[in-house]
Amino acid sequence: RSPNHDYERPHVTISGTVSAAIQIRALAEVRTAGFVIEANYIHLDGFTVSNHGRRDTKGRAWGIYLAGTGLRITNNAVLDTESYGISCESYPPSCFDTVIANNIVQGADGTGILAAGERILVEDNDVSRSIMMDETDADGMRFFGSQITFRGNYIHDIFDRGYPAGNNPHTDCFQTFDKDKSSSKAIIIENNICLNVDHQ
């Protein structure tokens, strides 16, 4: 793609199958304003995503919006998004049997990665510099649901400094809560590194 035409935000609604997932791969550097994936058995790999200054309401302005079963989101760089970086829809249909791995998420407004649903693996991601602009906090990762595993992630450099007095975020490496949602259960958090996250 030419540099002038690389900021579309594809909306994926056609599903693959458990034995024949749809592969969406960047074979060279490909920049987009994000992805909205509302389908099953989609593998998304190798894209650079940034929608800074290009907010839209489809997919909640998240960098990579996910709702489906059998999703694999790998090796993407999600930079300076207008809202969350990589996120499952936090209400049904959410994510099921999903892998979010080996991604870099920097400068998300709110939360770097949100895992919501069942049987989700969040592994070997690098999340940093979450900020609070239009969102209500600045966190590394959030989770809602069951059978969610966070393993080998590096969450770092999320600050509560530089905000107007009394309006600084309560930064967290990991956060969940049960307000208007069911309590999370069967969660594994292991071998992650949290470094320079101001509150936690």
N, C-alpha and C positions, 0 to 999 in steps of 0.2 A: 504494500500500500504506500501511496505517497504520503509525506508528512502532513499534508493539508487535509487528509481524509481518514485519519486514524482515530477519531474520537467518537465513533458510534457506540451505542450501548445495546448490543444484541439481546434479544428476548427469545429464549429457547423454550418452546412449548411442545415439541415433538419428542417422544420418548424412544429410547432404545429398549432392549430386553435384557434379562439377566444373562443370557448367553451371547448377546450381541449389543454391547453398549455403544452409544454414539460417542466417537472420539472427536473432540474439538481441541486441536493442538496448534500452537504457534511454531512454525518451522524456522522462523527468524524472529527478530524483535518485532512484536506487534503490540501497539498501544491502543487501548480502547478506553471509553468512559465507563467501563464496567460491564457486567453481565447480569441479566435477570433470568434465572433458571427455574422454571416451573414445569418440571418434567422428571421422568425417571430414567435411571441408567445412563447418565451423562458423565463423561470424563472430560474435565477442563484442565489443560496443562500448558504452562509456559508463557502466559500473557503478562503484559504490564498494564496495570489499571490505575487510572487517576481521573476523578471527576471533579477536582477542585475548580470551583467557579462555574460548574456545569450542573448544578443541582436540578434534579427532576423528581417527581413523586412516584414514578413507577419503580417498584422495588425499594421503596422507602429511602431512596438516595444512597443506599448501601453500595459499596464497591462491587462486591459479588453477592447477589441475593439468591438464596437457595430454598427451594421447597420441593421435596421429592424423595424418592427411594433410590438407593444404589448409586449415589453421587460420589465422584472422586474429584477433589479440587487440589491440584498439586503443582508445585514449582512456579507459582505465579508471584509477581511483585505488585502489591496493592499499596499505592502511595497517595497520601494527602487527599483522602476522600471526604465528601461533604457529610457523611454519617459513618456508620460502622464499616469496618473493612470487609471481612468475610463473615456472612451471617446467615444462619438458618432462620426462616420465619419462626417467630417465637410462639405462635399459635398454630394449631393444626392447619395445613398438613405438615408443617415442620420438616425435619430431616429424619430419615430412617436408613440404617445400614450405609452410613456415609463416612468417607474418609476425607479429612482436611489435613494435608501434610506437605512439609517442605516449602511452605510459602513464606514470603517476607511481607509484613504489614507494617507500614510506617505512617504516622501522622493521621490516623483515623479520628474522626470527631465522635467521641463516645467510647466505643469498645473495639479493640482490634479484631477479635474473633468471638462470635457468639454461636455456641452449639446448643441447639434445642431440638428435642425429639427423643429417639431411642436408637441405641446401638451405633454410637458415633465415636470415631477415633480422631483425635486431634493430636498430631505427632510431628515433632521436629520442625515446628514453625518458629520464626523470629518475629516478635512483635515489639514495637517501640514507639515512643513519642505520641501516644494517644493524647488528645487534647479535649477540652470542653468548650465548644463554641455554641452550636445550636442544640446539642444534646445536653443531658443533665449530669454527666459524670465523665471521667476519663479512666478507663480500665484496660487491662491487658486482655482477659478472657472472661466471658460469662457463660453460664450453663443453666439449662432448665430441662428436666426430663429424667431419663433413666438409662443405665448401661452406657455411660459416657466416660471415655478414657482420655486423659491428658497426659502425654508422655514425651519427655525429651524436648519440651519447648523452652525457648529463651525469651523471657519477658523483661524488658529493661528500659530505663530512662523515660519514665512517665512521671511528670512533675506536677506539684500543686502550686508552684511559684509562678509569678508573672500575671496573676489574675487580679481584678479589683478586690479590694479588702472585703472579706466576708463572702466572696463568690468563688472561692477556690474549690476545685473538685476534691472528692475523697477518693484518691487513686487506690486501686487494688490490682494485684496480680490476677486473682481469681475472685469472682463474685457470683453469688446466686441469692435469691430471696423467694418467698412464697406468696408475695402480694399478688392477688388475682391469678395465681398459677398454682398448680400442684407442687408439693415439695419434691425436690430432686432426690433420687435414690440410686444406689448401686453405681456410685461415681468413683473412679480411680484417678488419683492425681499422683504421678510418680516421676522422679528423675527430671523434674523441671528446674530451671534456674530463674530466680527473680532477683534482679539487680537494679539498684537505683530507682525503686518505685517508692515515692515519698511517704505514703501512709503505710504501706505494707511491704 
